[in-house]
Amino acid sequence: MRTKRRVEAFDTHMFAQCNTSCEVSSMTPADVYRCIDRCSRDR
């Protein structure tokens, strides 16, 4: 349980970082979503 919560907190932080950089570089919401998906898998 404790470990899972820590992972989720990390994912949220990672997602926020990806989301910020992706929104800048991508035009459409679909592009942003794909960018975030790629970004979060790369880390």
C-alpha positions in Angstrom: 0.0 0.0 0.0 2.6 2.5 1.1 4.8 1.8 -2.0 1.8 2.2 -4.4 1.0 5.6 -3.0 4.7 6.7 -3.5 4.6 5.6 -7.1 1.4 7.5 -7.7 2.9 10.6 -6.3 5.9 10.2 -8.6 3.6 9.6 -11.6 1.6 12.7 -10.8 4.8 14.9 -10.7 6.1 13.3 -13.8 2.8 13.8 -15.6 2.8 17.5 -14.6 6.2 17.9 -16.1 5.3 16.1 -19.3 2.1 18.0 -19.5 3.8 21.3 -19.3 6.4 20.6 -22.0 3.9 18.8 -24.2 1.4 21.6 -24.2 4.1 24.0 -25.4 5.2 21.8 -28.2 2.0 20.3 -29.4 -1.0 22.0 -31.2 -4.0 19.8 -30.8 -5.3 18.1 -27.6 -4.7 14.7 -29.3 -1.1 15.6 -30.0 -0.7 16.7 -26.4 -2.2 13.4 -25.2 0.1 11.4 -27.4 3.1 13.4 -26.3 2.3 12.9 -22.6 1.8 9.2 -23.2 5.2 9.0 -24.9 6.9 11.2 -22.3 5.7 9.2 -19.3 6.7 5.9 -20.9 10.2 7.2 -21.7 11.1 8.1 -18.1 
